[in-house]
C-alpha cells in the first residue's frame, strides 16, 4: 500500500511489486507499485500540508514524534520479523536496528523544541539584527534496503522536527518495513499530508522528486553513483541536498593493540548485517609482526559463525540481499585469490541443508594487495582482506582512499599514536578501539565522494533548516 495525504492507497495502474525473502527466495507479499502520478499526488499533499505543519510549535511536533517512538517500541517484535523476512538480517540484529531507529525519533522529539535563532550585534545603533531558522520545505527522502528502518527515522525524524513535510521512497527490496513505520505515523495521528509513502519505480519517483519545483530538499542514502545522479538532476533548481553515500572503511591494527578486542571489533564492523553496511570494514591493515597471528585468530573466530535464515534462533549471519550481490562477492573473492591472496576461511557460496537463498560463507583472506578489486571497490559482503604494514607512516599513506571517506577504525593502546592517526584519517567517522561509534546525538556522514551533509544530533537537524536574516531599523 501507498500512504498519501493520510490515506492508504493502491497504485493508479494497479501494478504490484513482489517482495522476496532472500533466505528462501520465496515471495512474501505483493505491494502497490507506484510511479510518477502517485509521486505528484504525494508532493501535492505535502505541499498543502507544509504551511500548517511549519506553524505548529516545536513542542507539538515533538509530541507527535514521542507517539511514534512509543508505537515503534510496542511493535518492535512484529517489525523485526517483517524486516528479517524481507532483507535477511537475524532477528536480534533487526531488534537492535529498531532500537537505533527509536533513538533517532526520541532525540529529535526533544530537539524539535531546541531550534534557536540568534540576535547579532548591530553595526548601527538604530538597527536590530536577527537570524531566524526555518524549515527548508517539502522534503523527499530515498532510503536503502540494508537498514530499512533506521535510515527512515534518521531522515524523517529531523525533517519532521524541523517543520518539514516529507515524501519517502523506500528501497524496492524492503517496502514492508517502511509500511510498518507509516502505520505508526498513521496511528500517531500526524496531520494529513505531512508524511507520505510512495513505493515503486525508482526512476519515475526520483525523477519527479528532483524535477518538481515544490520539493525543496532531497535526502538520499545509497551508492555514490546514484547520489551523483540525484545531485545532477536536482541542480537545475538548486535544491538543497544531503547525501550519505558509499564507503570503503579501513581497520588498522597496530602491534600494541589488544588483539582479542580488535578481532571482536572486526566481527561487529565486518560480519554484522552480512557485511552489507556502508561503514563495514573493507580493508584490514595489520602490523607485519603480528599479521600471521592476527589472521589466524580472526579466521578461527569467523569460523564459529552460524549461517542461516535470520528467523531461526542462533543465527549469526543471514543471506546477501539477492543473487546479484552474491555474484559480486564471488567475483571479488576469486579476483583476490588470483592475485595471490591466501584463503584462511570461507571463500565460497554457503551450502547447507535447507539453505535456498543467497548465502556466502564469512571469508578471511590474508596477503591482500592493491591489485585486488576488493581493496578499491566496495564489496558489500562478508569478506575480510588482511594487508600487512611495517610502520605508522606507511599505513597512513595507504588507508586514505582516493574516492571514499566515510568511516575508519584504529586499534592501539598508545594514546599518542591514537591522536596522531585520528588527525591523519580523512574520514567523517573515526572509531578508536571502538567498532560501534554511531549514536543518535553525533554527526554521521562522510568526506570526499562518501557524501554531503550530516545526519544525527543537532547537525542532522540543521540539514532541514534555512537561515533567514532580518534587519530592523528602529
C-alpha positions, 0 to 999 in steps of 0.5 A: 500500500501507498500512504498519501495525504493520510490515506492508504492507497493502491497504485493508479495502474494497479501494478504490484511489486513482489517482495522476496525473502532472500533466505528462501527466495520465496515471495512474501507479499505483493505491494502497490507499485507506484510511479510518477502520478502517485509521486505528484499526488504525494508532493501535492499533499505535502505541499498543502500540508507544509504551511500548517505543519511549519506553524505548529510549535516545536513542542507539538511536533515533538509530541507527535514524534514521542507517539511514534517512538512509543508505537515503534517500541510496542511493535518492535517484535512484529517489525523485526520479523517483517524486516528479517523476512524481507532483507535477511538480517537475524532477528536480534540484529533487526531488534537492535536496528529498531532500537537505533531507529527509536533513538533517532525519533526520541532525540529529535522529539526533544530537539524539535523544541531546541531550534534557536535563532540568534540576535547579532550585534548591530553595526548601527545603533538604530538597527536590530539584527536577527537570524531566524531558522526555518524549515527548508520545505517539502522534503523527499527522502530515498532510503536503502534496503540494508537498514530499512528502518533506521535510515527512515527515522534518521531522515524523517525524524529531523525533517519532521522536527524541523517543520518539514513535510516529507515524501519517502521512497523506500528501497524496492527490496524492503517496502514492508518495513517502511509500511510498518513505520507509516502505520505508526505515523498513521496511528500517531495521528500526524496531520494529513499530508505531512508524511507520505509513502510512495513505493515503486519505480525508482526512476519515475519517483526520483525523477519527479522528486528532483524535477518538481519545483515544490520539493525543496530538499532531497535526502538520499542514502545509497551508492555514490553513483546514484547520489551523483545522479540525484545531485545532477538532476536536482541542480537545475533548481538548486535544491538543497541536498544531503547525501550519505553515500558509499564507503570503503572503511579501513581497520588498522591494527597496530602491534600494541593493540589488544588483539582479542578486542580488535578481532571482536571489533572486526566481527561487529564492523565486518560480519554484522548485517552480512557485511552489507553496511556502508561503514563495514570494514573493507580493508584490514591493515595489520602490523607485519609482526603480528599479521600471521597471528592476527589472521589466524585468530580472526579466521578461527573466530569467523569460523564459529559463525552460524549461517542461516535464515535470520528467523531461526534462533542462533543465527549469526549471519543471514543471506546477501540481499539477492543473487546479484550481490552474491555474484559480486562477492564471488567475483571479488573473492576469486579476483583476490585469490588470483592475485595471490591472496591466501584463503584462511576461511570461507571463500565460497557460496554457503551450502547447507541443508535447507539453505535456498537463498543467497548465502556466502560463507564469512571469508578471511583472506590474508596477503591482500594487495592493491591489485585486488578489486576488493581493496578499491571497490566496495564489496558489500559482503562478508569478506575480510582482506588482511594487508600487512604494514611495517610502520605508522607512516606507511599505513597512513599513506595507504588507508586514505582512499582516493574516492571514499571517506566515510568511516575508519577504525584504529586499534592501539593502546598508545594514546599518542599514536591514537591522536596522531592517526585520528588527525591523519584519517580523512574520514567523517567517522573515526572509531578508536578501539571502538567498532560501534561509534554511531549514536543518535546525538553525533554527526554521521556522514562522510568526506570526499565522494562518501557524501554531503551533509550530516545526519544525527544530533543537532547537525542532522537537524540543521540539514532541514533548516534555512537561515533567514536574516532580518534587519530592523531599523528602529 
